[in-house]
Amino acid sequence: MLDIRNHIEPQAQKLENIFEDNRNQAMITLILPPDRWNDMRFPVGILSISSVLSRNGYENVVLDSKLLDGTDKNPDDLILENLRKTSSMIVGLSSYIHEQVYVAKIAKKIKELNKEIFVMVGGPQPTVAPEFYLKSGVDLVVRGEGEETIIPIIEEIKGSRDFEKINGVSFIRNGEVFSTPSAPMIKDLNILPLPAYDTSNIKHYARISSRVIRGVPLKTASIMTSRGCPFSCTYCMGKLITGKKVRFRSPELIYEEVKLLRDSFGFEAIYFLDDTLSVSKDYVKNICLIMKELGMLWGAQERVNTVSASNLRDMAKSGCVQLDFGIESGSNRVLNEIAKKNITVEQSLSSQRLVKSFGIRTFSNFMIGFPTETRKEMWDTFKLAKKIKSDEYIFAILMPIPGTPIWDMVNPDIPPDRMSEMNFFGGELVDLYNRSEVKNLERVRTKFTNSLYIRSRFRKLLFYPRFLFKLSKKNFSRLPNRIVIDLLYEINLAKGQMIYTLKNIKPLRKAVRSIKRNLYKRSY
């Protein structure tokens, strides 16, 4: 068991002397951990925090761990080396569930480098599970949206460190974890400055990749035009961070941001990270006007019960190449009694046909392993996937996330220091949270995926000539390069299919798991 230690009180006076009441001397380093799941994950949140700090006069740098120079060095050593160079006395880290153990480990190393450095952590996982980070040596956890709380936090770090007056934070008080009331959601997103794209190596993200709008080789940036989700899916933690009320940014700001990404960094496409872009049909029309005027291609997340023919017509004309849908299940019982999606199988089928009729590709997400889900219901999901005929798809195993209703339904007994091992494709922890009627979910997932793999790749071949023609009309360069890059993406996809297929052959399973365990230990 990790010791609970109070890091909040000791160094306040020393740090205040370092600042010397001069904001520009308050060097702050924001660290984006290396992402084992997706090296093209756009650092939207941390760049937004950086821009707020800069606007308020606080000098800061962003360390994107996977982009640090020095390929022959350990990423942790590179982070510590950069901290020595900047002499930062405040460090902020972001964390998702799969980064939990790594963030705790690097925070400990930062403290060993200099115990006076104040370490704070924010993001989805710290919001729902602040105790783990605090018990691992982190000084402060920022819960929920951080843009309006970051400046008061910095002021308190410089001064008396009376964090109790700040909503939305957790820290150690008298040896125990203490959390202040949740901070209210930011009412007007238009008060926020544009993300600080100049503080990170955005060129890495401005390269051709098939991993952002998945399966489409473009230079794609990711942005959010709104925050909040009015729906109540039991497996999703989005509303725990951004709330149920949807708040929109002005079209003028969206135009300014997209134009900046196009003109200053060379992006040619945008992926909208909004939980559901079409929650407001009028707002979508504005997005379409912006994208059409700027000549950008784009993709977004959607719901099967919010798309409409009028919006899809505008989307197609404005450069929308793909929409991602959470289909999840082929069982109406699972969709509405367990997942609380408030959609039907019939809506999934009709919406996909409608989208395709406008020449827009679809990416469909399916999940198996819901509590009480039967073998027949899983088979119904597979049959639905065949009927839908998505251009891209993924079959995932339900992964319960702390703070969600599904987590409470499943009530898994997973040690905090093993949370990072959880993933959507299986692993040794699946049996600890699988409450369906089917025992070997990995084998079922692999079987479903393999059965649909060839069909989806054939559909992509049919899409390619039209896609290349669209690129040539927009004068996008490097068509041969795109084909090669996309071919490498396809090879990597095929390799993943092969690995999971071999893994589910009984004699090889034990060996594969042993190798994976060793690789996991090395990465952390």
C-alpha positions as CSV (number, residue, x, y, z in Angstrom):
1,M,0.0,0.0,0.0
2,L,1.3,3.4,-0.9
3,D,1.8,5.9,1.9
4,I,-0.3,9.0,2.1
5,R,2.0,12.1,2.4
6,N,1.2,15.7,2.8
7,H,3.0,17.7,0.1
8,I,0.9,20.8,0.2
9,E,2.4,22.9,3.1
10,P,6.2,22.6,3.3
11,Q,7.7,24.6,0.4
12,A,5.3,27.6,0.0
13,Q,7.7,30.3,1.3
14,K,10.7,29.1,-0.8
15,L,8.6,29.0,-4.0
16,E,7.1,32.4,-3.3
17,N,10.7,33.8,-3.1
18,I,11.5,32.1,-6.4
19,F,8.5,33.9,-8.1
20,E,9.5,37.2,-6.5
21,D,6.1,38.6,-7.5
22,N,7.1,38.5,-11.1
23,R,4.7,36.4,-13.2
24,N,7.0,36.1,-16.1
25,Q,9.6,34.3,-13.8
26,A,7.0,31.6,-13.0
27,M,8.1,29.0,-15.4
28,I,5.5,26.3,-15.7
29,T,5.9,23.0,-17.6
30,L,2.9,21.1,-18.9
31,I,3.6,17.5,-19.8
32,L,1.7,15.3,-22.1
33,P,2.5,11.6,-21.3
34,P,3.5,9.2,-24.1
35,D,0.3,7.6,-25.4
36,R,0.6,3.8,-25.9
37,W,-2.8,3.8,-27.7
38,N,-2.5,6.6,-30.2
39,D,0.6,8.7,-31.0
40,M,-1.6,11.0,-33.0
41,R,-3.8,12.0,-30.1
42,F,-4.1,15.8,-30.4
43,P,-3.2,17.6,-27.2
44,V,-6.3,19.8,-27.1
45,G,-6.8,20.1,-23.4
46,I,-3.2,20.8,-22.4
47,L,-2.8,23.4,-25.2
48,S,-5.9,25.1,-23.9
49,I,-4.5,25.3,-20.4
50,S,-1.2,26.6,-21.9
51,S,-3.0,29.4,-23.7
52,V,-4.8,30.5,-20.6
53,L,-1.6,30.7,-18.6
54,S,0.1,32.7,-21.4
55,R,-2.8,35.2,-21.6
56,N,-2.4,35.8,-17.9
57,G,1.3,36.4,-18.1
58,Y,2.7,33.1,-17.0
59,E,5.5,31.8,-19.0
60,N,5.1,28.1,-19.7
61,V,6.3,25.3,-22.0
62,V,4.6,22.1,-23.2
63,L,6.5,18.9,-23.3
64,D,4.9,16.4,-25.6
65,S,6.7,13.3,-24.3
66,K,6.6,11.3,-27.6
67,L,8.1,14.2,-29.5
68,L,11.2,15.0,-27.3
69,D,14.5,14.8,-29.2
70,G,16.9,12.0,-28.2
71,T,15.6,8.7,-29.6
72,D,18.5,6.9,-27.8
73,K,17.3,8.1,-24.4
74,N,14.6,7.0,-22.0
75,P,11.5,9.3,-22.3
76,D,11.5,9.8,-18.6
77,D,15.2,10.9,-18.7
78,L,14.3,13.4,-21.5
79,I,11.5,14.8,-19.4
80,L,13.7,15.3,-16.4
81,E,16.5,16.8,-18.6
82,N,14.0,19.3,-20.0
83,L,12.9,20.2,-16.5
84,R,16.5,20.9,-15.5
85,K,16.9,23.2,-18.4
86,T,13.8,25.2,-17.7
87,S,14.1,25.2,-13.9
88,S,10.3,24.9,-13.7
89,M,8.9,25.0,-10.2
90,I,5.4,24.0,-11.3
91,V,4.6,20.9,-13.4
92,G,1.2,19.9,-14.8
93,L,0.4,16.5,-16.2
94,S,-2.6,15.2,-18.0
95,S,-3.8,11.6,-17.6
96,Y,-6.3,9.1,-19.1
97,I,-7.0,5.8,-17.4
98,H,-4.3,3.9,-19.4
99,E,-1.7,6.5,-18.3
100,Q,-2.5,6.4,-14.6
101,V,0.5,4.3,-13.5
102,Y,2.9,6.1,-15.8
103,V,1.9,9.6,-14.5
104,A,2.3,8.5,-10.9
105,K,5.7,7.1,-11.7
106,I,7.0,10.2,-13.5
107,A,5.5,12.4,-10.8
108,K,7.6,10.6,-8.3
109,K,10.7,11.0,-10.4
110,I,10.1,14.7,-10.7
111,K,9.9,15.0,-6.9
112,E,13.2,13.1,-6.6
113,L,14.7,15.5,-9.1
114,N,13.6,18.4,-6.9
115,K,11.2,18.0,-4.0
116,E,10.3,21.7,-4.2
117,I,8.7,21.3,-7.6
118,F,4.9,21.5,-7.3
119,V,3.2,18.7,-9.3
120,M,-0.4,18.8,-10.3
121,V,-2.5,16.4,-12.4
122,G,-5.7,16.9,-14.4
123,G,-7.7,15.1,-17.0
124,P,-10.4,12.5,-17.2
125,Q,-8.9,9.8,-14.8
126,P,-7.8,12.2,-12.1
127,T,-11.2,13.8,-12.1
128,V,-12.9,10.5,-11.1
129,A,-10.0,8.9,-9.1
130,P,-8.0,11.7,-7.5
131,E,-6.9,9.5,-4.5
132,F,-4.6,7.3,-6.5
133,Y,-2.5,10.3,-7.8
134,L,-2.4,12.0,-4.4
135,K,-1.3,8.9,-2.6
136,S,1.4,8.5,-5.2
137,G,3.0,11.8,-4.3
138,V,1.2,14.3,-6.6
139,D,0.5,17.6,-4.8
140,L,-2.8,18.6,-6.3
141,V,-5.5,17.1,-8.6
142,V,-7.5,19.4,-10.8
143,R,-11.0,17.9,-11.5
144,G,-13.1,18.7,-14.5
145,E,-12.5,21.7,-16.7
146,G,-9.3,23.4,-15.7
147,E,-9.2,26.7,-17.6
148,E,-11.0,28.8,-15.0
149,T,-9.3,27.2,-12.0
150,I,-5.7,27.1,-13.2
151,I,-4.9,30.8,-12.5
152,P,-6.3,30.8,-8.9
153,I,-4.3,27.6,-8.4
154,I,-1.0,29.2,-9.5
155,E,-1.7,32.2,-7.3
156,E,-2.2,29.9,-4.3
157,I,0.9,27.9,-5.1
158,K,2.8,31.2,-4.9
159,G,1.2,32.3,-1.7
160,S,-0.5,30.7,1.3
161,R,-1.6,27.5,-0.5
162,D,-5.1,27.7,0.9
163,F,-6.6,25.4,-1.8
164,E,-9.8,25.0,0.1
165,K,-11.1,28.2,-1.3
166,I,-10.8,26.8,-4.9
167,N,-13.6,24.6,-6.2
168,G,-12.7,21.5,-8.3
169,V,-9.4,20.5,-6.7
170,S,-8.3,17.6,-4.4
171,F,-5.2,17.5,-2.2
172,I,-3.9,16.0,1.0
173,R,-5.0,17.7,4.2
174,N,-3.9,16.4,7.6
175,G,-2.9,13.2,6.0
176,E,-6.2,12.5,4.3
177,V,-7.5,13.1,0.8
178,F,-9.7,16.3,0.7
179,S,-11.8,17.4,-2.2
180,T,-13.5,20.7,-2.6
181,P,-16.9,21.0,-4.3
182,S,-16.9,20.5,-8.0
183,A,-16.2,23.7,-10.0
184,P,-19.1,24.9,-12.2
185,M,-18.8,24.3,-15.9
186,I,-17.5,27.2,-18.0
187,K,-20.6,29.0,-19.1
188,D,-19.2,30.9,-22.0
189,L,-16.5,29.0,-24.0
190,N,-15.9,32.1,-26.1
191,I,-13.9,33.7,-23.3
192,L,-11.2,31.1,-23.7
193,P,-8.3,31.9,-26.0
194,L,-7.4,29.6,-28.9
195,P,-5.2,26.6,-27.9
196,A,-1.5,27.5,-27.7
197,Y,-0.5,25.7,-30.9
198,D,2.9,27.4,-31.0
199,T,4.0,25.9,-27.6
200,S,4.1,22.3,-28.9
201,N,5.6,20.5,-31.9
202,I,2.4,20.7,-34.0
203,K,4.3,19.6,-37.1
204,H,4.2,16.1,-35.8
205,Y,0.4,16.2,-36.0
206,A,0.4,18.0,-39.3
207,R,1.8,15.0,-41.2
208,I,-0.3,12.7,-43.3
209,S,-1.9,10.0,-41.2
210,S,-4.7,7.5,-41.5
211,R,-5.2,7.4,-37.8
212,V,-7.2,10.5,-37.0
213,I,-10.1,10.3,-39.5
214,R,-9.5,6.6,-39.4
215,G,-8.7,5.0,-42.6
216,V,-8.3,8.3,-44.5
217,P,-4.7,9.6,-45.2
218,L,-4.9,13.3,-44.4
219,K,-3.1,16.0,-42.4
220,T,-5.8,16.2,-39.8
221,A,-6.1,18.4,-36.7
222,S,-8.6,17.8,-33.9
223,I,-10.7,20.5,-32.3
224,M,-13.8,20.9,-30.2
225,T,-16.5,23.3,-31.2
226,S,-18.7,22.5,-28.1
227,R,-18.6,20.8,-24.7
228,G,-21.2,18.7,-23.0
229,C,-23.4,15.8,-23.9
230,P,-27.1,15.6,-23.1
231,F,-27.2,11.8,-23.4
232,S,-26.8,9.3,-20.6
233,C,-24.7,6.4,-21.9
234,T,-23.7,4.4,-18.9
235,Y,-20.2,3.5,-20.1
236,C,-19.1,7.0,-21.1
237,M,-17.3,9.4,-18.7
238,G,-17.5,12.4,-21.0
239,K,-20.3,14.2,-19.1
240,L,-18.4,13.7,-15.9
241,I,-15.8,16.1,-17.3
242,T,-17.9,18.5,-19.4
243,G,-21.4,18.1,-18.0
244,K,-24.8,17.3,-19.7
245,K,-25.6,20.8,-20.9
246,V,-24.1,21.5,-24.3
247,R,-22.2,24.8,-24.6
248,F,-21.2,26.0,-28.0
249,R,-18.3,28.2,-29.2
250,S,-19.1,30.9,-31.7
251,P,-18.8,30.2,-35.4
252,E,-16.4,33.2,-35.6
253,L,-14.0,31.5,-33.2
254,I,-14.2,28.2,-35.0
255,Y,-13.5,29.9,-38.3
256,E,-10.5,31.7,-36.8
257,E,-9.1,28.4,-35.3
258,V,-9.6,26.3,-38.5
259,K,-8.1,29.0,-40.6
260,L,-5.1,29.2,-38.3
261,L,-4.5,25.5,-38.4
262,R,-4.7,25.6,-42.2
263,D,-2.6,28.6,-43.0
264,S,0.0,28.5,-40.2
265,F,0.5,24.7,-39.8
266,G,-0.6,23.2,-43.1
267,F,-3.5,21.1,-41.9
268,E,-5.9,20.1,-44.7
269,A,-8.6,18.4,-42.6
270,I,-10.3,18.7,-39.2
271,Y,-11.7,16.0,-36.9
272,F,-14.4,17.4,-34.6
273,L,-14.1,15.9,-31.1
274,D,-17.5,17.1,-30.0
275,D,-19.5,14.3,-28.3
276,T,-22.2,14.7,-30.9
277,L,-21.8,17.4,-33.5
278,S,-25.5,17.3,-34.7
279,V,-27.1,17.9,-31.3
280,S,-27.9,21.3,-32.8
281,K,-28.8,21.2,-36.5
282,D,-28.5,24.9,-37.0
283,Y,-25.0,24.9,-35.5
284,V,-24.0,22.1,-37.9
285,K,-25.0,24.3,-40.8
286,N,-22.6,27.0,-39.6
287,I,-19.8,24.4,-39.3
288,C,-20.5,23.3,-42.9
289,L,-20.4,26.9,-44.1
290,I,-17.0,27.4,-42.4
291,M,-15.5,24.2,-43.8
292,K,-16.8,24.9,-47.3
293,E,-15.4,28.4,-47.3
294,L,-12.0,27.3,-46.0
295,G,-11.8,24.3,-48.4
296,M,-11.1,21.8,-45.7
297,L,-12.1,18.1,-45.5
298,W,-13.5,16.9,-42.2
299,G,-14.9,14.1,-40.0
300,A,-16.8,14.0,-36.7
301,Q,-18.5,11.9,-34.1
302,E,-22.3,11.4,-34.6
303,R,-25.3,9.6,-33.1
304,V,-27.7,7.5,-35.2
305,N,-30.7,9.5,-33.8
306,T,-29.5,13.0,-34.5
307,V,-28.4,12.9,-38.2
308,S,-30.8,14.3,-40.8
309,A,-31.0,14.4,-44.6
310,S,-30.7,18.2,-44.7
311,N,-27.6,18.2,-42.5
312,L,-26.0,15.4,-44.4
313,R,-26.5,17.2,-47.7
314,D,-24.7,20.2,-46.3
315,M,-22.0,18.0,-44.8
316,A,-21.3,16.2,-48.0
317,K,-21.0,19.5,-49.9
318,S,-18.7,21.1,-47.3
319,G,-16.1,18.3,-47.4
320,C,-17.2,15.8,-44.8
321,V,-15.5,12.5,-45.6
322,Q,-16.4,10.3,-42.6
323,L,-18.8,10.2,-39.6
324,D,-18.1,8.0,-36.6
325,F,-21.0,6.3,-34.9
326,G,-21.4,4.5,-31.6
327,I,-23.6,1.6,-32.7
328,E,-22.5,-0.5,-29.8
329,S,-25.0,-3.4,-29.8
330,G,-27.5,-5.3,-32.0
331,S,-29.8,-5.8,-29.1
332,N,-32.5,-3.2,-28.2
333,R,-32.5,-4.6,-24.6
334,V,-28.7,-4.0,-24.2
335,L,-28.9,-0.6,-25.9
336,N,-31.6,0.8,-23.7
337,E,-31.7,-1.2,-20.4
338,I,-28.0,-1.5,-19.9
339,A,-26.2,1.1,-22.1
340,K,-29.0,3.7,-21.9
341,K,-28.2,4.8,-25.4
342,N,-31.8,5.8,-26.1
343,I,-31.5,4.4,-29.7
344,T,-32.7,1.4,-31.5
345,V,-31.2,-1.2,-33.9
346,E,-33.6,0.1,-36.6
347,Q,-32.3,3.6,-36.2
348,S,-28.7,2.3,-36.6
349,L,-29.6,0.6,-39.9
350,S,-31.6,3.5,-41.4
351,S,-29.0,6.2,-40.3
352,Q,-26.1,4.3,-41.9
353,R,-28.0,3.9,-45.2
354,L,-28.9,7.6,-45.1
355,V,-25.3,8.7,-44.5
356,K,-23.9,6.4,-47.3
357,S,-26.6,7.8,-49.7
358,F,-24.8,11.1,-49.5
359,G,-21.4,9.6,-50.3
360,I,-20.0,10.0,-46.7
361,R,-18.0,7.1,-45.2
362,T,-19.0,5.6,-41.9
363,F,-17.0,4.3,-39.0
364,S,-19.0,2.1,-36.6
365,N,-18.1,1.2,-33.0
366,F,-19.4,-2.0,-31.5
367,M,-19.0,-3.3,-28.0
368,I,-19.5,-6.7,-26.5
369,G,-19.4,-7.8,-22.8
370,F,-22.2,-5.7,-21.4
371,P,-23.5,-6.9,-18.0
372,T,-26.1,-9.7,-18.5
373,E,-25.4,-9.7,-22.3
374,T,-26.2,-13.1,-23.8
375,R,-24.4,-15.1,-26.5
376,K,-27.4,-14.5,-28.8
377,E,-27.3,-10.7,-28.2
378,M,-23.6,-10.7,-29.1
379,W,-24.4,-12.7,-32.2
380,D,-27.1,-10.1,-33.0
381,T,-24.5,-7.4,-32.8
382,F,-22.3,-9.2,-35.3
383,K,-25.3,-9.7,-37.7
384,L,-26.0,-6.0,-37.4
385,A,-22.4,-5.1,-38.2
386,K,-22.7,-7.2,-41.4
387,K,-25.9,-5.5,-42.4
388,I,-24.6,-2.0,-41.8
389,K,-21.6,-2.5,-44.0
390,S,-19.5,0.3,-42.5
391,D,-16.3,1.4,-44.3
392,E,-14.4,1.2,-41.0
393,Y,-15.4,-0.4,-37.8
394,I,-14.1,-1.6,-34.5
395,F,-15.3,-4.3,-32.1
396,A,-14.3,-3.5,-28.6
397,I,-14.7,-5.3,-25.2
398,L,-16.7,-3.2,-22.7
399,M,-14.1,-1.5,-20.4
400,P,-15.7,-0.1,-17.3
401,I,-14.4,3.3,-16.3
402,P,-14.4,4.6,-12.7
403,G,-17.2,7.1,-12.1
404,T,-19.6,5.7,-14.7
405,P,-22.8,3.7,-14.0
406,I,-21.3,0.7,-15.7
407,W,-18.4,0.7,-13.2
408,D,-21.0,0.5,-10.4
409,M,-22.9,-2.2,-12.2
410,V,-19.8,-4.3,-12.7
411,N,-18.1,-3.4,-9.4
412,P,-14.7,-4.8,-10.5
413,D,-12.0,-5.6,-8.0
414,I,-9.0,-4.1,-9.9
415,P,-6.0,-2.9,-7.9
416,P,-5.3,0.8,-8.7
417,D,-1.8,0.0,-9.8
418,R,-3.1,-2.3,-12.6
419,M,-5.7,0.1,-14.0
420,S,-3.4,1.0,-16.9
421,E,-3.5,-2.6,-18.1
422,M,-7.2,-2.3,-19.0
423,N,-7.9,-1.9,-22.7
424,F,-10.7,-2.4,-25.2
425,F,-9.3,-5.5,-26.8
426,G,-8.9,-7.9,-23.8
427,G,-6.1,-8.8,-21.6
428,E,-5.7,-10.5,-18.3
429,L,-8.1,-8.2,-16.4
430,V,-11.1,-8.9,-18.5
431,D,-12.3,-11.8,-16.3
432,L,-12.4,-9.3,-13.4
433,Y,-15.1,-7.2,-15.0
434,N,-16.8,-9.4,-17.5
435,R,-20.4,-9.8,-16.3
436,S,-21.8,-11.1,-19.6
437,E,-22.9,-14.7,-20.1
438,V,-20.0,-15.4,-22.5
439,K,-16.7,-16.3,-20.9
440,N,-14.0,-15.8,-23.5
441,L,-14.7,-12.3,-24.9
442,E,-11.3,-12.0,-26.5
443,R,-12.0,-15.0,-28.7
444,V,-15.5,-13.7,-29.7
445,R,-14.1,-10.3,-30.5
446,T,-11.4,-11.7,-32.7
447,K,-13.8,-14.0,-34.5
448,F,-16.2,-11.1,-35.2
449,T,-13.4,-8.8,-36.3
450,N,-11.8,-11.4,-38.6
451,S,-15.1,-12.2,-40.2
452,L,-15.7,-8.5,-41.2
453,Y,-12.1,-7.6,-42.0
454,I,-11.9,-8.6,-45.7
455,R,-15.2,-7.0,-46.5
456,S,-14.3,-3.6,-45.0
457,R,-10.9,-3.6,-46.8
458,F,-12.7,-4.3,-50.1
459,R,-15.1,-1.4,-49.4
460,K,-12.1,0.9,-48.8
461,L,-10.6,-0.1,-52.2
462,L,-13.9,1.0,-53.8
463,F,-13.7,4.3,-52.0
464,Y,-10.1,5.1,-53.0
465,P,-10.5,6.4,-56.6
466,R,-13.2,8.8,-55.5
467,F,-11.1,10.0,-52.6
468,L,-8.0,10.6,-54.7
469,F,-10.1,12.5,-57.2
470,K,-11.4,14.7,-54.4
471,L,-7.9,15.4,-53.3
472,S,-6.7,16.3,-56.7
473,K,-9.6,18.7,-57.2
474,K,-8.4,20.5,-54.0
475,N,-4.8,20.5,-55.2
476,F,-3.7,18.5,-52.2
477,S,-0.1,17.3,-53.0
478,R,1.8,14.1,-52.4
479,L,-0.8,11.6,-53.6
480,P,1.8,8.8,-54.0
481,N,3.0,9.5,-50.5
482,R,-0.5,9.2,-49.2
483,I,-1.0,5.8,-50.8
484,V,2.2,4.5,-49.3
485,I,1.4,5.9,-45.8
486,D,-2.1,4.4,-46.0
487,L,-0.6,1.1,-47.1
488,L,1.6,1.0,-44.0
489,Y,-1.5,1.8,-41.9
490,E,-3.3,-1.2,-43.6
491,I,-0.3,-3.4,-42.9
492,N,-0.3,-2.4,-39.3
493,L,-4.0,-3.1,-39.1
494,A,-3.5,-6.6,-40.7
495,K,-0.6,-7.2,-38.2
496,G,-2.9,-6.5,-35.3
497,Q,-5.5,-8.8,-36.7
498,M,-2.9,-11.6,-37.0
499,I,-1.6,-11.0,-33.5
500,Y,-5.0,-11.3,-31.9
501,T,-5.9,-14.3,-34.0
502,L,-2.7,-16.1,-32.9
503,K,-3.3,-15.0,-29.3
504,N,-6.6,-16.8,-29.3
505,I,-5.2,-20.1,-30.4
506,K,-5.0,-21.9,-27.0
507,P,-1.4,-23.3,-27.1
508,L,-0.1,-19.8,-28.0
509,R,-2.2,-17.8,-25.6
510,K,0.0,-18.2,-22.6
511,A,3.2,-17.3,-24.5
512,V,1.6,-14.2,-26.0
513,R,0.4,-13.0,-22.6
514,S,3.8,-13.5,-21.1
515,I,5.5,-11.4,-23.9
516,K,2.8,-8.7,-23.6
517,R,3.4,-8.5,-19.8
518,N,7.1,-8.1,-20.3
519,L,6.6,-5.4,-22.9
520,Y,4.2,-3.6,-20.6
521,K,6.7,-3.6,-17.8
522,R,9.4,-2.1,-20.0
523,S,7.0,0.7,-21.3
524,Y,6.4,1.7,-17.7
